[in-house]
Amino acid sequence: MKKILPYISAMLVVFFVSCKKQEEEKPKVIYDATSKAKPEVTADTNQILIADLPVNMEGTSYLIHPIGVVSGKGKGLKSSSDSGEGFTVSNYGEYQITGYLKNLKFQEIGKDTIYSLTDKPVLIETATYLKTFADKTKQQLMLYSLADMDTNKDGKLDSNDIKSLYVSTVSGQKFTKLSADFQELVDWKIIESKNLLYFRTIGDANKNGEFETNDFVHYYFVNLLDKDWKVQEYKPI
């Protein structure tokens, strides 16, 4: 029996590593040649929406209410936040709200009306107030990294779906997508002296559903003072 145990342990390790590898290699995009419609997201009836206490970005006249979910499965409610403690669904620091948020709601200070950033299914990971840009130009903008499509077609929006880049005013108005569909946001940067937003995305060149080193990196910039936030591609290499 003692001789068999090491073999059993080794087999279990191989099985675990194999399962873990399959989980990690799950593609971010699944292509369906028969349909061009955006994949639908299935509502999870065990999730209950909850709002964190509002955030006011310094120098603005709006409150931002982060909206996330808690689980209603079983007895009582359980937080879906990373810490698992209490009912906090977001974090705030350095003019940025982070989390896995279903929406943001906005309210002008002194008024009762509260309205949503969007009425479409999204999963917001970051919402950043461009404080330095606002101080310089007096235009108050927010940038968002979020998932807006179930690109891997598993019936839900989560961190395994493609992240996109959006912009809006600090009031949540003019919510506009900047990155192209099916291109994964890599990073972004503000050139303060020129009022330009630069960002990079990666496209799945061989359509295998994964983003790899041989896929195309796309480079874009946007003049944030432009009324329509027109995105322009450039080729530095």
C-alpha positions as CSV (number, residue, x, y, z in Angstrom):
1,M,0.0,0.0,0.0
2,K,2.9,2.3,0.9
3,K,4.4,1.8,-2.6
4,I,1.1,2.7,-4.3
5,L,0.5,6.0,-2.5
6,P,3.4,7.9,-4.2
7,Y,2.0,6.9,-7.6
8,I,-1.5,8.0,-6.6
9,S,-0.2,11.3,-5.4
10,A,1.7,11.8,-8.7
11,M,-1.4,11.1,-10.7
12,L,-3.4,13.6,-8.7
13,V,-0.8,16.3,-9.3
14,V,-0.8,15.6,-13.0
15,F,-4.6,15.7,-13.1
16,F,-4.7,19.0,-11.1
17,V,-2.0,20.6,-13.3
18,S,-3.9,19.5,-16.5
19,C,-7.2,20.9,-15.3
20,K,-5.5,24.2,-14.2
21,K,-3.8,24.5,-17.6
22,Q,-7.1,24.0,-19.4
23,E,-8.7,26.6,-17.2
24,E,-5.9,29.1,-17.9
25,E,-6.0,28.4,-21.6
26,K,-9.7,29.2,-22.0
27,P,-9.9,31.6,-25.0
28,K,-11.1,35.1,-24.5
29,V,-12.9,35.2,-27.8
30,I,-15.0,32.5,-29.4
31,Y,-15.9,33.3,-33.0
32,D,-19.2,32.3,-34.5
33,A,-19.2,32.6,-38.3
34,T,-23.0,32.2,-38.5
35,S,-23.9,35.3,-36.3
36,K,-22.6,38.8,-36.0
37,A,-24.9,39.7,-33.1
38,K,-23.3,40.5,-29.8
39,P,-23.5,37.5,-27.4
40,E,-26.2,37.8,-24.8
41,V,-25.5,37.7,-21.1
42,T,-27.6,35.4,-19.0
43,A,-28.9,37.0,-15.8
44,D,-27.8,35.4,-12.5
45,T,-30.9,35.2,-10.3
46,N,-28.7,34.5,-7.2
47,Q,-27.0,37.9,-7.5
48,I,-28.4,40.9,-5.7
49,L,-27.4,44.5,-6.7
50,I,-26.0,46.7,-4.0
51,A,-24.6,50.2,-4.0
52,D,-21.5,51.4,-2.1
53,L,-21.6,54.7,-0.4
54,P,-21.1,57.5,-3.0
55,V,-17.7,59.0,-4.1
56,N,-17.1,62.7,-4.9
57,M,-14.1,63.4,-7.1
58,E,-12.3,66.4,-5.8
59,G,-13.4,69.6,-7.5
60,T,-16.6,68.1,-9.1
61,S,-20.2,68.6,-8.2
62,Y,-21.3,65.0,-8.8
63,L,-21.7,62.0,-6.6
64,I,-20.8,58.6,-8.1
65,H,-22.5,55.5,-6.7
66,P,-20.7,52.2,-7.5
67,I,-23.1,49.4,-8.1
68,G,-22.0,45.8,-7.6
69,V,-23.5,42.4,-6.6
70,V,-23.7,40.2,-3.6
71,S,-24.8,36.6,-3.6
72,G,-28.2,35.7,-2.2
73,K,-27.7,31.9,-2.4
74,G,-28.2,30.0,0.8
75,K,-28.8,31.7,4.1
76,G,-28.3,35.4,4.3
77,L,-26.2,37.5,1.9
78,K,-22.5,37.1,1.1
79,S,-20.3,39.8,-0.3
80,S,-18.8,39.2,-3.8
81,S,-15.9,41.5,-3.1
82,D,-12.3,40.2,-3.1
83,S,-12.0,40.7,0.7
84,G,-15.3,38.8,1.3
85,E,-15.9,41.1,4.3
86,G,-19.0,43.3,4.6
87,F,-20.8,44.5,1.6
88,T,-18.1,46.6,-0.1
89,V,-18.1,46.1,-3.9
90,S,-15.5,48.7,-4.9
91,N,-12.3,50.5,-3.7
92,Y,-11.4,54.1,-4.2
93,G,-8.0,55.8,-4.3
94,E,-6.0,58.3,-6.4
95,Y,-9.2,59.5,-8.3
96,Q,-9.9,55.9,-9.4
97,I,-12.8,53.5,-8.5
98,T,-11.9,49.8,-8.9
99,G,-13.8,46.6,-8.6
100,Y,-16.0,44.3,-10.7
101,L,-19.0,46.7,-11.0
102,K,-22.3,46.2,-12.8
103,N,-22.8,50.0,-13.3
104,L,-22.1,53.4,-11.9
105,K,-24.9,55.9,-11.0
106,F,-24.5,59.6,-10.9
107,Q,-26.2,62.3,-8.9
108,E,-25.6,66.1,-9.0
109,I,-25.0,67.3,-5.5
110,G,-28.1,69.1,-4.2
111,K,-30.5,67.2,-6.5
112,D,-32.5,64.0,-6.0
113,T,-32.2,62.5,-9.5
114,I,-29.9,59.5,-9.8
115,Y,-29.2,58.0,-13.2
116,S,-27.1,55.2,-14.6
117,L,-23.9,55.4,-16.7
118,T,-25.4,52.9,-19.1
119,D,-28.4,50.7,-19.6
120,K,-26.4,47.9,-21.3
121,P,-24.7,45.0,-19.5
122,V,-21.1,45.9,-18.6
123,L,-18.5,44.9,-16.0
124,I,-16.5,47.9,-15.0
125,E,-13.0,47.2,-13.6
126,T,-11.7,50.8,-13.3
127,A,-13.2,54.3,-13.5
128,T,-10.6,57.0,-13.5
129,Y,-11.2,60.8,-13.1
130,L,-8.6,62.7,-15.1
131,K,-7.9,65.2,-12.4
132,T,-4.7,66.9,-13.8
133,F,-6.4,67.2,-17.2
134,A,-9.5,68.8,-15.5
135,D,-7.4,71.3,-13.6
136,K,-5.7,72.4,-16.8
137,T,-8.6,72.5,-19.2
138,K,-11.6,72.9,-16.9
139,Q,-13.1,69.8,-18.7
140,Q,-13.9,67.0,-16.3
141,L,-13.7,63.6,-17.9
142,M,-13.8,59.9,-16.7
143,L,-12.0,56.9,-18.4
144,Y,-13.3,53.4,-17.9
145,S,-11.8,49.9,-18.6
146,L,-14.6,47.4,-18.8
147,A,-16.1,44.3,-20.5
148,D,-19.1,45.1,-22.7
149,M,-19.5,41.8,-24.6
150,D,-19.5,38.1,-23.6
151,T,-16.6,37.5,-26.0
152,N,-15.9,33.9,-24.7
153,K,-19.6,33.0,-24.9
154,D,-19.9,31.5,-21.4
155,G,-23.1,33.4,-20.7
156,K,-21.6,36.0,-18.3
157,L,-19.4,39.1,-18.2
158,D,-16.3,38.6,-16.2
159,S,-12.5,39.2,-16.2
160,N,-12.2,36.5,-18.9
161,D,-13.9,38.7,-21.4
162,I,-12.1,41.4,-23.5
163,K,-11.6,44.8,-21.8
164,S,-12.5,47.9,-23.7
165,L,-11.8,51.6,-23.2
166,Y,-14.6,54.1,-22.7
167,V,-14.8,57.8,-21.9
168,S,-17.6,60.1,-20.4
169,T,-18.0,63.4,-18.7
170,V,-17.7,63.4,-15.0
171,S,-21.5,63.5,-14.9
172,G,-21.7,60.2,-16.7
173,Q,-23.0,61.8,-19.9
174,K,-21.6,61.1,-23.4
175,F,-20.6,57.6,-22.5
176,T,-18.5,56.7,-25.6
177,K,-16.5,53.6,-26.6
178,L,-13.0,54.4,-27.8
179,S,-11.4,51.0,-28.5
180,A,-12.6,48.7,-31.3
181,D,-14.8,45.6,-30.8
182,F,-12.8,42.4,-30.2
183,Q,-9.6,44.3,-29.4
184,E,-8.2,43.9,-25.9
185,L,-7.1,47.1,-24.1
186,V,-3.5,46.9,-23.2
187,D,-2.9,50.3,-21.5
188,W,-3.5,54.1,-21.8
189,K,-1.6,57.3,-21.1
190,I,-2.4,61.0,-21.1
191,I,0.1,63.5,-22.6
192,E,-0.9,66.5,-20.5
193,S,1.0,69.1,-22.6
194,K,-1.0,68.2,-25.7
195,N,-4.3,67.1,-24.2
196,L,-4.0,63.8,-25.9
197,L,-5.0,60.3,-24.8
198,Y,-2.9,57.5,-26.2
199,F,-3.8,53.8,-25.8
200,R,-2.9,50.4,-27.2
201,T,-5.0,47.4,-28.0
202,I,-4.2,43.9,-29.2
203,G,-6.2,42.2,-32.0
204,D,-6.5,38.5,-32.5
205,A,-4.8,38.3,-35.9
206,N,-5.1,34.5,-36.5
207,K,-8.6,34.3,-35.0
208,N,-7.7,31.5,-32.6
209,G,-9.5,33.2,-29.7
210,E,-6.3,34.0,-27.8
211,F,-4.0,37.0,-27.6
212,E,-0.5,36.0,-28.3
213,T,2.9,37.7,-29.1
214,N,2.4,37.3,-32.9
215,D,-1.0,39.1,-32.8
216,F,-1.2,42.7,-33.9
217,V,-0.8,45.6,-31.5
218,H,-2.8,48.7,-32.5
219,Y,-1.9,52.2,-31.5
220,Y,-4.4,55.1,-31.1
221,F,-4.7,58.6,-29.9
222,V,-7.6,60.9,-29.1
223,N,-7.7,64.7,-28.6
224,L,-9.7,65.0,-25.4
225,L,-10.6,68.5,-26.3
226,D,-12.3,67.2,-29.4
227,K,-16.1,67.5,-29.1
228,D,-16.6,64.1,-30.7
229,W,-13.5,62.3,-29.3
230,K,-12.5,61.1,-32.7
231,V,-10.1,58.1,-32.4
232,Q,-7.1,58.1,-34.8
233,E,-4.8,55.2,-35.4
234,Y,-1.0,55.7,-35.8
235,K,1.9,53.4,-36.6
236,P,5.0,54.0,-34.5
237,I,6.7,50.8,-35.9
